[in-house]
Amino acid sequence: MIDLHTHSIFSDGDLIPTELAQRAYAAGYKTIAITDHADHSNLDFIIPRIIKVCLKITEKGNITVLPGIELTHVDPRDIADLAKEARKLGAKIIVVHGQTLVEPVPEGTNLAALKADIDILAHPGLLTEEEARLAASRNIYLEITTRKGHCLSNGHVAQMARKHKAQLVLDNDAHAPADFVGPEMATKIAHGAGLTTDEIVAMFANSQKLVQKASA
């Protein structure tokens, strides 16, 4: 299993990065990305520290941990520049906190994110057809999430992705040990979103493709 959207104490997660990685490993995960919430205030603080600890954890050989970031609740006009800065600082996985149904994310966030140099648009809520087409054309992955609240729009995201041939990944958006649901529950949640078995297999393979790209 792979989870490319997790949080440590560098934002609102419960665990330091090493324990987060160990909990993921104990739950059966082979790779995670640590993608703490960031804006202009902390981007340059988080990424260098996450890179350092990810290298330390990964070199031990139990689990691969990728340094990433989740741009969160920032003005849509700033997303492209922040993504560029995050990439320059060394983030391997760039996530944008999409327009979830359960938080007041600024209008226009999804569209701005899909025009920027990012990897995953997380929990994009009531994704529009234009946004789904843009995700497909720019090879940006749309997230099916296991996280409470954010998962309310999974079915809609799956439907839009299927219609416009956008690629999906499944993430836990893990903040605590119990958030690593494992393959059986992840598959059930994906089926609950209306995905077929073949689509689920392809979705899990997409996570591996992102890991390979980030590790190149």
Secondary structure, 3 states (H helix, E strand, C coil): CEEEEECCCCCCCCCCHHHHHHHHHHCCCCEEEECCEECCCCHHHHHHHHHHHHHHHHHCCCCEEEEEEEECCCCHHHHHHHHHHHHHHCCCEEEEECCCCCCCCCCCHHHHHHCCCCCEEECCCCCCHHHHHHHHHHCCEEEEECCCCHHHHHHHHHHHHHHHCCCEEEECCECCHHHCCHHHHHHHHHHHCCCCHHHHHHHHHHHHHHHHHHHC
